[in-house]
Amino acid sequence: MSKTTINTLHQSKHNNEKFSVVTAYDATFAHLASAAGIDVLLVGDSLGMVCQGQDSTVPVTLEHMCYHTAAVKQGNQGALLMADMPYMSYATPEQAIANAAELMQAGAEMVKLEGGAWLVDTVEAMSERGIPVCSHLGLTPQYVHKFGGYKVQGREDAAAEQMLADAKAMEAAGADVLLLECVPSELAKKLTESVSIPVIGIGAGSDTDGQVLVCYDMLGMNPGHIPKFVKNYMVEGRTISEAFAAYDQEVKQGAFPAPEHGFKA
């Protein structure tokens, strides 16, 4: 099985080919997802909610993230392994570099940070030191208390323009990938076309270069609120492996997400 790298994702964007991403938190799910063809495994700080039962991602620590990243690495069958940097683990460039190093040593091949232009110095410093970075824009869950809840971002003109500026600033600073969460589909399309680096979407319409879902959500294992952008692939007697493969195929064929999974401005 060929290994997915940053270059693979950039080539996919260049060729106008979609790629698939799911979260993974342990070796078993990592093995099943990557063996089914998923291109990128994201060790998300969403583990605070889906594994620990927290009401946000804020309580997740670097120690938690390193533990789960190491577990996912053991099961991974060739996907690119991305890991979230948890809340307040990158408040300064120096802190970000030290904490990212721990995640990379645990097995991450890219780290993800939430935030816009204020992170320019941090992303530049990380990139200079060989740390691949994904910049997360839109609904950034670590900001949930600042936002006052989980809300679609970028609906107002000023907010949309700021997000476009943030995306371009992150690309210029050396970010390798962008991730957009819960933004209007038209804005996500405009942003994807405005940068040369791959853009991953979740609740951001069908025009981003890649798509990501939380593995438990797309396997119908979420006992609570089901977000609008989620599709359950555990149907028609499928196994978990078959569900991952179906998701991967629909993303790459452009069948997922459908219009009903997106948001309007």
N, C-alpha and C positions, 0 to 999 in steps of 0.2 A: 504494500500500500504506500503510495507516494506521500511525502510529508508536505503539509500546508505551511507556507511561510508568509512573511509580509510581502515578499515579491509575488507570491501566488495571488494574493488579494489585489495588489496593484495591477497585475496582468488581467485579472478578471474584470476590473473596472475599465481598463483600456480596451478589452474585447467586448464590452457591454454584456458581460455574463454575470449572473447573480450568484451569490454564495450564501451559505447557511450558517447560523450561529445558534447555539443553545447554551443555557447555563448548565453547569455540572458541579457537584459538591463532593462526590466520592468516586472511588475507583470503578465501581460496578456501572454506574450511569455513564461515566466517562468512556468506558469500554464499549457499551452498547451504542452510544451516540456516535462516537468516532468510527466504529466499525460499520455503521449504517451509512456513512458518507458525509456526516456533518463536518464542515470545514473548520469551524472555530469553536472551541469550548471556552466559555466564560465562567470563571469561578467568581460568582457575583457576591457582593456583600448582602444581596437579597437572602443569603443563607440565614441572616438574622431573623427574618420573618418566616421563611419556609422550613428551616431546620430547627431554629431555636424558639420560635413562637413569639418573637418580639413584635411590637407594633410599628417599628421602623428599622432602618438599617443603622441608625446612630450608635446602638450599643456594641456593634461588631468591632473587634480589636484586630490589630495586626497579627497577633498570635493566632487568632481564629483563622484569619485568611491564609496564613502560611501553612497551618495544619491541613486545611481543605485543599489548598493548591498542591501540596505534596501528595495527597491521596489521589487527586485527579490525575496527576502526572503518572502515577503507577498504572492507571487503567487506560490512559490515552493511546490510541492506535493511529496516530499521525496527524491529528488536528492541531492547529495553532492554539496554544494555551495562553489565554489572557486572564489576568486576575485584577480585581478591583483593589484600589488603595482605599482603606476604610476612613471613616470620618476623622478629620483633624490629623491625619497621618502625613499630610503634605502642606502644612500651613506655611512653611518656608522652603526655599529650594534645598537647603542643607538637610532638613528633615525628610523631604521627599526623596532625595538621593539615597540616604541611608536606609529608609524603609523600603524603597523599591528594590534595593540590593538584596534585602532579606527575602522579598517575594520572588525575585529572579533566582536566588539560590535555592528556594523551595521548589522551583520548577516552572515558574511563569516565563513566558517568552515575550510578553507585552504586559504593561500595566495600564489601568484605566483610571483617569482622574475626572472628577466632576467640577466644571467651572469654565469660565470664558477667559477674556483677555487678561484678567488679573494673574493668570497662570503663565503668562508668556515667559517670564524669567525662569520659572521652574521648568517648563517644558524645554526651553533652550538648554538649560544646564543638564537635564536628564539626557536629551538627545546627544549632546556633546560627549557624554560618558557612556554611550552605547546602550541606553535603556530605551527600548521602543515604547511609544506612548499612544494611547487612544484617548482622545478628548471627548468627554460626555457633555452634551448640551441639551437644552430643552428642559423637560422635567428631570431635575437632578434630585434623586430621593434623599440625599444627605441634607438637602435644603428644605425638607418637608415642613419644619417648624417656621422657617422664614416665609415660605409660600403660603402657610396656613392650610395645608392639605395637599393632596395629589391632584393637581390641576393641569390642564392643557396649557402649554406655554407658546408665546409667539403669535397670539391672535391679534394683538394691537399692532399698528404699523410701526411704532417706535420699538416695540419689543422684537418684532421680526427683523427690522434693520439692525438692531443690536446683535441678534443671533447670527446674522450673516457676517457682520464685522468680526464677531468672536471666532467664527469658523475660519475666516481668512487669516486672522491673527494666529490661531493655533497651527494652521498649515505652515505659515511663514516661520513660526517658532520651531518647527521640526516635528510636529505631531504626525504620526504615520497613518492614523485612522481616526475618523470621527464617528460618534454614536449620537443619534438623535432620538429622544424619547418624548412621546406625546406632544407632537407639534403638528399643525395643520399640514395636510398632504401637499398642498401647492407650495407652501414654504419649504418643505423638505425636498421637493423636486428642484426648486430654484437653488437651494443650498447645495444639493448634490452636484448640480451642473456647474456651480461656481467655484468648486475646488477640484484639484487634480488627485487628491487622495481618496481612498475608498470611504464610503459613508454607510454605516449600519443603522437600520431603523427599527424601532419598536413603537407601534402606534404612530407611525410617521408616513403611512401610505406605501404605495408599491414602487415608487421611483427611486428609492435608495438602492445602493449597490448590493447590500446584504440585508438580511432580516435576522432578528434575534427574538426568542421567547424564553421564558423561564420553563425549564423542563417539566416541572410539576404541573404548570398551567396547561401546556400542550398535550400532556398525558392525562388530563382530566382529574388530577389529584389535588386540586385546590378546593378546600372545603368552604371557603368564604366567598367574597365578592369576585366575580369573574370579569376582568377588564374587557372593554369593548374590542380591543385589538387581539384578543386571544381566540384561537381555534383549537378545539379538542380533536386530536388525531387518534385517540384510543377508541375507535368505533369499528363496527363490522367484524368483531372478533380478532382484531389485530393484536399481535404481540407488541411489547415495548419496542423491540428492534424494528418491527414493521412500521410502527407509528413514527419513529425517528426517520426512517427511510421515506415515508410518505410526505412528511414535512419537508425534508431536504429536496425531494422531487418537485413539490409544489412551489417552493421558493425559486428553484432554478428554472422552472417553466413559466414563472410569473403568475401562477394561479393563486398564490398567497403572498401578501394579503389582498383580499378583495376590497372593493370600495366601502363595504359596510364595516370594515375593520379600521378605517381611518377617521380623521377629524377634519372638519371644515373651519375656516378662519372665522 
